[in-house]
Amino acid sequence: MYRDGAASLENDNRAMAFVLEHDVPMQALNTFGVAARARTLMRVRSAQDLAELMREPVLAARPRLILGGGSNLLFTGDVEALVLKIDVPGMRELEPSETHWRVEVGAGENWHAVVEQLVQNDRPGLENLALIPGNCGAAPVQNIGAYGLELAERFESLQAWDFERNALVTLTLADCRFGYRDSLFKHEAPGRYAIIAITLALPRQWQAVRGYLDVDNALKARGIGAPAAGDIFDAVVAIRRRKLPDPAVVGNAGSFFKNPVVPREKQAELVRHFPSLVSYPLPGGRYKLAAGWLIEAAGLKGATRGRAGVYEKQALVLVNRGGATGGEILALAREVQAKVAEKFGVQLEPEPVIV
Ligand code: EPU
């Protein structure tokens, strides 16, 4: 049923040693489309490539930057670290468990293409996460989520090269310590792990994940009461196309800030002053605030500073209006943080990694 490339996850007996590229333009390797250069870059096709790399003492000693689809980072200058561009291909179905279909995917596969292929091949469960930019290896790093679903809910384990132990290791769901846009990989020493492959667990008893207003409205508008996975996939794709800029057209990294979480008292105080504030109660009595609403209410939706901007249709997204430097985008991000802090007393935290 699937393309078979997963052999490269193991049993890789290519004789050829790895290749290093020098002074590499990175503009096409980050979805912000920022023009930075990497001093040295290596394309990683398998864990074996990393094993070979680590046998070279000079290279092994260099600081590293692990790069996937480049959809969750902002380059603010040229990259001195050794860039490991993770291009591990392949997708294969593993022996199912009693409750779940199990699919192993190489870290270099495009996330959306995998979601689409699985939905089309009667392996639903990821449709709410359609059209999220980036590659599969990056999905666990920030525990991607959208429309009521997070990767953690469809995840079994992953294989990663551990540069501390110099070995390929398996990390389970619990090991990955997933949280809201958060995981072990954001807290460990940067560059400790290079994710090589992930194993997804898709419930054999599929149930639609509903309850997200935008999706429910889109389904209602199409007169769909009991949606199939493909209907949700189509709805999510349509909503994202309407609200979020396509990185192939307008450089961006999705939501630039996390939705901040505040205590109940703070939320109540804000609602008193700003009755239209959008917020969601969390278990434990805290509240998640819609950062897009805060930024819009701070008057910054659609703002332009130099060649950087706040997206017109979704204020949580910063965009490259053409030729912006990482520094320009970062300066705008700082301005957004300062204005939101001043008006609401809430600190916004960037979601992408700033390099
Ligand atoms: N809102 C505004 N103004 C704006 C943007 C949003 O008032 O400019 C309000 C909306 O009206 C809505 C609320 O804020 O009531 C939430 O907006 P939306 O449903 O668009 O979702 P979000 O909270 O802005 C989050 C994720 C997105 C994900 C969507 C859908 C984060 C940081 N972002 O955005 O993820 O697609 O929910 O689930 O959690 C990403 O991480 O890159 C990303 C795009």
Residues whose N, C-alpha, C, O or C-beta is under 5 A from the ligand:
A	BS01	EPU	G145 A146 Y147 G148 A253 G254 S255 F257 K258 N259 V278 A290 G292 W293 E296 K313 Q314 A315 L316
